[in-house]
Amino acid sequence: MTNRLDFQTTVADQVTLTGIGVHSGTPASVTLLPADAGTGIVFHRTDVSDDLQTDIPGRWDHVTATALCTVMADPARNGVSTVEHLMAALRGLGVDNVIVEMDGPEMPIMDGSAAAFVEAIDQVGLKRLDRGRRYLRIKKPVRFEQNGAWCELLPYSGTRFEVTIEFETPLIGRQTFASDMTPDVFRKEVSRARTFGQVKEVEKLWAMGFARGSSLENSVAVADDRVLNPEGTRWADEFVRHKTLDAVGDLALAGLPILGLYRSYKAGHRMNVAILAELFSKTGQDVFEIVEAPAWREHGNVERSGLAAAAFGPEVS
Ligand SMILES: [Zn+2]
């Protein structure tokens, strides 16, 4: 029987995407560059002066705002904003290490989903690095609750998301998406779900000077009981699928893939970052552990293959 390590990955080659920033409405481009094992996801601004060119780790403890999108550090200096859909694509496809070079403060919004990032990563493919992957395994439940909304991380033999949203507008109503999260599920069921907004909210944002680049090209616009986009939605429950996409991206800010069940009700970026802060505040309390380079069997017993086995498979010595 063959054992092999579950290795860290990076992109096999560099790849560039160009679009517009959803809040600035101006052109923005991003390049994904291969990175060494142990680098993680780091953001690098190419348009700022040399003394500000510090890399910003794509981690929860560098998040500075979550109101309209996820912001890392200070975008007026060397920080970046609207990183959530790229983070989701990287985690969703299992990319552990990459340098994300940006020519401005805002990530291009593309079509409002992670589809373009997935295509770009698929186009160059992944490269296996010579170091074992590390996982963050949840050992005890962690919960964060606020104003009737909540999210929690629970022990689970694999990686699973159970996301519920509830909106007053009958068009959205109550929706749940629940699935183990593999690259295949992420690619087919989640990555193409677009961000959405209620027209009256978008009009408020426009009045404040935000969401200047927001349009039917990059979001699903909901007015009371109907979708304004002529093409309609990609799934009847595209809304909760997008919230799942956001959660995958937000949890990627843990810095390591999580082995556990994420479950939420009416949660968003802010609560997702808050539960990571809650989780890491329990460091040393046996709430989670870092499992390094677990082995899994390439052949043989099917039940022992994949992520679930990665959590509990024998260590390779
Ligand atoms: Zn989103």
Residues whose N, C-alpha, C, O or C-beta is under 5 A from the ligand:
A	BS01	ZN	T195 H242 D246
